[in-house]
Amino acid sequence: WDQESGVNIFINLFAAPDSFSPKKFFQISGMSKKSSSQLKEIFRILDNDQSGFIEEDELKYFLQRFECGARVLTASETKTFLAAADHDGDGKIGAFQTMVPD
């Protein structure tokens, strides 16, 4: 994945509020094909407070973690993303849960 051109694609593709689709993001970005160590590094970047979990308030900045000029996810996008990736229903994504939605 060419990060520079990939970032531009994501910024444009998900620029409109409520246009973000976690499933589409992971399909297009190829993140579902990343190695375990690559996914751990991505998780570490997204886990801003290094708690071992990605909480809702961190998840809304998901796109900005890839490009600082990107928008913040809307409340509905954040809740949808969290629901898709929170497999144990505790309201957060743990380090051992996959971020790739079903």
KAMOHU-V656942 format. One record per backbone hydrogen bond with DSSP energy under -0.5 kcal/mol. NH is the residue of the N-H (numbers start at 1). CO is the residue of the C=O. If there is no record, write none. Layout:
# KAMOHU-V656942
nh/co
NH/CO
NH/CO
This chain:
# KAMOHU-V656942
nh/co
3/1
6/2
7/3
8/4
9/5
10/6
11/7
12/8
13/9
14/10
15/12
19/16
25/21
26/22
27/23
28/24
29/25
30/26
32/26
33/30
34/31
39/35
40/36
41/37
42/38
43/39
44/40
45/41
46/42
47/43
48/46
50/47
54/93
55/53
56/91
58/55
59/55
60/56
61/58
62/59
65/61
65/62
66/62
66/63
67/63
70/67
73/60
78/74
79/75
80/76
81/77
82/78
83/79
84/80
85/81
86/82
87/85
89/86
93/54
94/92
95/52
97/94
101/99
102/84
